[in-house]
Amino acid sequence: MSEVKLSWEDKDDSRLFRLQFQTPEARVTHQLIGEFHAALDTVEAHEGPCALILCNDGKFFSNGLSFEALIDDPEKLLNSFHTLLGRLLGFPIPTVAAINGHAFAGGAMMALACDFRVMNKEKGFICVNEIDIGLALTPGMCGLLSARVPRTAWVSVFLNAERVSGKKAVEMGLVNAAVGGAEVGAVAVQMAEKVAKRGEMRKVYGAIKKELLKEPLRLLQSGGIGEAERMAAELKARL
């Protein structure tokens, strides 16, 4: 079974791609990462105005990394996830996260790696809850998160694993909009339509993003995994 599905629709002169997770929790596995990259290849190969919407249905946007894959080989999964996050963060085509439900841990990171975000205000939280799991954030994860989360919220979000609602996420600047659950998809399409013209200017769009996000991109590429490997091994030993 595929773990992601890529579809698209043409609106006027623009193509709006939709990458939808195919499992209820959208846990990040090696299969999901491989299929995600293949979908990004397809989007990037399209010529002309375009944008990408990342979405899911149901209770979760994504519940983060697969626990089984993480404790089996933390270095392999984390390095692969870093590569995906770096590609998404620096993607030369506009990206929109349609956060329908919970975006926890790695799921929050995928959403925050997108250029624009709209969230369900009726249910679901953004939560960086690695501290509750007993895992350290890697240098690359810290680089991405610190680029997106205001410094004044670092203690509550990273050290206290605050569950941030849609309304509060707007106030904190984590998302661009929070709307009713039934409206998330439509608003994401509206956002994508407005910026799709930048997809035709991808060399410039991508170059500006890479300069603005140079440090988190560097850390995702070569910052290693820090204390996460040791802590994953300790967690495995306790099971």
C-alpha positions as CSV (number, residue, x, y, z in Angstrom):
1,M,0.0,0.0,0.0
2,S,1.3,3.5,-0.9
3,E,1.9,5.8,2.0
4,V,1.5,9.0,0.0
5,K,-0.5,9.9,-3.1
6,L,0.2,12.7,-5.5
7,S,-2.6,14.2,-7.6
8,W,-3.2,17.6,-9.2
9,E,-5.7,20.0,-10.8
10,D,-5.1,22.8,-13.3
11,K,-6.5,26.2,-12.4
12,D,-6.3,28.7,-15.2
13,D,-2.6,28.6,-16.1
14,S,-1.4,27.0,-12.8
15,R,-1.1,23.4,-11.7
16,L,-1.9,22.7,-8.0
17,F,-0.3,19.5,-6.8
18,R,-1.7,17.7,-3.8
19,L,0.4,15.3,-1.8
20,Q,-1.8,13.4,0.6
21,F,-0.7,11.0,3.2
22,Q,-2.5,7.6,2.9
23,T,-2.3,6.2,6.4
24,P,-4.4,7.5,9.3
25,E,-1.5,8.7,11.4
26,A,1.0,9.3,8.5
27,R,3.8,7.9,10.6
28,V,7.2,8.7,8.9
29,T,8.7,5.4,7.6
30,H,11.4,4.7,5.1
31,Q,8.6,3.9,2.6
32,L,6.9,7.2,3.2
33,I,10.2,9.1,2.8
34,G,11.0,7.4,-0.5
35,E,7.5,8.0,-1.9
36,F,7.6,11.6,-0.7
37,H,10.8,12.2,-2.6
38,A,9.4,10.6,-5.8
39,A,6.4,12.9,-5.5
40,L,8.6,16.0,-5.1
41,D,10.6,14.8,-8.2
42,T,7.3,14.9,-10.2
43,V,6.3,18.3,-8.9
44,E,9.8,19.8,-9.6
45,A,9.8,18.4,-13.2
46,H,6.6,20.3,-14.0
47,E,7.3,23.5,-16.0
48,G,5.2,26.6,-15.5
49,P,3.3,28.1,-12.5
50,C,2.6,25.5,-9.8
51,A,2.4,25.0,-6.0
52,L,2.2,21.9,-3.7
53,I,-0.3,21.3,-1.0
54,L,0.6,18.8,1.7
55,C,-2.5,17.2,3.5
56,N,-4.2,14.3,5.2
57,D,-7.7,13.4,6.3
58,G,-9.1,12.5,9.7
59,K,-7.7,13.0,13.2
60,F,-4.0,13.4,12.2
61,F,-2.0,15.5,9.8
62,S,1.0,13.4,10.8
63,N,1.9,11.8,14.2
64,G,5.6,11.9,13.5
65,L,8.3,9.3,13.0
66,S,7.6,5.6,13.1
67,F,8.6,4.5,16.5
68,E,9.5,1.0,15.3
69,A,11.7,2.3,12.5
70,L,13.3,4.8,14.9
71,I,14.4,2.3,17.5
72,D,15.4,-0.2,14.9
73,D,18.0,2.1,13.3
74,P,17.8,5.7,14.6
75,E,20.7,7.0,12.6
76,K,19.3,5.7,9.3
77,L,15.8,7.0,9.9
78,L,16.9,10.4,11.3
79,N,19.4,11.0,8.5
80,S,16.8,10.1,5.9
81,F,14.2,12.4,7.6
82,H,16.7,15.2,7.7
83,T,17.2,14.9,4.0
84,L,13.5,15.1,3.4
85,L,13.0,18.0,5.7
86,G,15.9,19.9,4.0
87,R,14.4,19.3,0.6
88,L,11.0,20.4,1.7
89,L,12.3,23.5,3.6
90,G,14.4,24.6,0.6
91,F,11.9,23.4,-2.1
92,P,12.0,25.9,-5.0
93,I,8.2,25.7,-5.6
94,P,5.7,27.2,-3.1
95,T,4.4,24.7,-0.5
96,V,1.3,24.8,1.6
97,A,0.5,22.6,4.6
98,A,-3.2,21.9,5.1
99,I,-3.2,20.9,8.8
100,N,-6.4,19.0,9.2
101,G,-5.7,17.5,12.6
102,H,-2.8,16.8,15.0
103,A,0.7,17.6,13.8
104,F,3.0,16.0,16.4
105,A,6.8,15.7,16.6
106,G,8.1,15.0,13.0
107,G,4.6,15.8,11.7
108,A,4.9,19.3,13.1
109,M,8.3,19.6,11.5
110,M,7.0,18.7,8.1
111,A,4.2,21.3,8.4
112,L,6.6,23.9,9.6
113,A,9.0,23.1,6.7
114,C,6.3,24.3,4.3
115,D,6.1,28.0,3.2
116,F,2.5,28.5,4.2
117,R,0.2,26.8,6.7
118,V,-3.5,26.7,7.4
119,M,-4.8,24.8,10.4
120,N,-8.1,23.4,11.6
121,K,-9.3,25.7,14.4
122,E,-11.9,23.2,15.7
123,K,-9.6,20.3,16.5
124,G,-6.0,19.2,16.4
125,F,-2.8,20.6,17.9
126,I,0.8,21.4,16.7
127,C,3.1,19.8,19.3
128,V,6.8,19.2,19.5
129,N,6.6,16.5,22.1
130,E,10.0,14.8,21.8
131,I,10.7,15.7,25.5
132,D,7.7,13.6,26.5
133,I,8.9,10.6,24.5
134,G,12.4,10.9,25.9
135,L,14.2,11.8,22.8
136,A,16.5,14.8,22.1
137,L,15.9,17.0,19.1
138,T,18.7,16.8,16.6
139,P,20.7,19.8,15.6
140,G,18.9,19.9,12.2
141,M,15.5,19.7,13.8
142,C,16.5,22.5,16.2
143,G,17.6,24.6,13.2
144,L,14.4,24.2,11.4
145,L,12.2,24.7,14.4
146,S,14.1,27.8,15.7
147,A,13.7,29.3,12.2
148,R,9.9,28.9,12.4
149,V,9.0,29.3,16.1
150,P,9.4,32.7,17.8
151,R,12.1,32.7,20.5
152,T,9.7,33.8,23.1
153,A,7.8,30.4,22.7
154,W,10.8,28.1,22.7
155,V,10.4,27.1,26.4
156,S,6.7,26.4,26.1
157,V,6.9,24.6,22.7
158,F,10.2,22.7,23.0
159,L,10.8,22.2,26.7
160,N,7.2,21.9,27.9
161,A,5.7,20.2,24.7
162,E,2.8,22.7,24.7
163,R,-0.2,21.5,22.5
164,V,-0.8,24.6,20.4
165,S,-4.3,25.0,19.0
166,G,-5.1,26.6,15.7
167,K,-6.2,29.9,17.2
168,K,-3.0,30.1,19.3
169,A,-0.8,29.0,16.4
170,V,-2.0,32.0,14.5
171,E,-1.3,34.3,17.4
172,M,2.2,32.8,17.7
173,G,2.9,33.1,14.0
174,L,3.2,29.3,13.5
175,V,0.4,29.2,10.9
176,N,-1.0,31.8,8.5
177,A,-4.6,31.0,9.2
178,A,-6.9,28.9,11.3
179,V,-10.4,28.0,9.9
180,G,-13.2,25.5,10.3
181,G,-12.3,21.9,9.6
182,A,-14.4,21.8,6.5
183,E,-12.6,24.8,5.1
184,V,-9.0,23.8,5.6
185,G,-8.7,22.2,2.1
186,A,-10.4,25.1,0.3
187,V,-8.3,27.7,2.0
188,A,-5.1,25.8,1.3
189,V,-6.1,25.8,-2.4
190,Q,-6.7,29.6,-2.3
191,M,-3.2,30.0,-0.7
192,A,-1.7,27.8,-3.4
193,E,-3.4,29.7,-6.2
194,K,-2.1,33.0,-5.0
195,V,1.5,31.9,-5.0
196,A,1.6,29.4,-7.8
197,K,3.1,32.0,-10.2
198,R,6.3,31.8,-8.1
199,G,6.6,28.2,-9.2
200,E,7.5,29.5,-12.6
201,M,10.3,31.6,-11.0
202,R,11.7,28.6,-9.1
203,K,15.4,29.4,-9.6
204,V,14.9,32.8,-7.9
205,Y,12.4,31.5,-5.4
206,G,14.6,28.6,-4.4
207,A,17.7,30.7,-4.3
208,I,16.1,33.3,-1.9
209,K,14.9,30.5,0.4
210,K,18.3,28.9,0.5
211,E,19.9,32.1,1.5
212,L,17.3,32.9,4.1
213,L,17.4,29.4,5.6
214,K,21.1,28.7,5.1
215,E,21.8,27.7,8.7
216,P,18.9,25.2,9.2
217,L,19.5,23.8,5.8
218,R,23.2,23.3,6.7
219,L,22.3,21.6,10.0
220,L,19.9,19.3,8.3
221,Q,22.5,18.3,5.8
222,S,25.6,17.9,8.0
223,G,24.7,18.6,11.6
224,G,24.5,14.9,12.6
225,I,21.9,13.5,15.0
226,G,23.4,14.6,18.3
227,E,22.1,12.8,21.4
228,A,19.1,11.2,19.6
229,E,20.9,8.0,18.8
230,R,22.0,7.3,22.3
231,M,18.6,8.2,23.7
232,A,16.8,6.0,21.1
233,A,19.0,3.0,22.2
234,E,18.2,3.7,25.9
235,L,14.5,3.8,25.0
236,K,14.7,0.5,23.1
237,A,16.5,-1.1,26.1
238,R,13.6,-0.1,28.4
239,L,11.0,-1.8,26.2
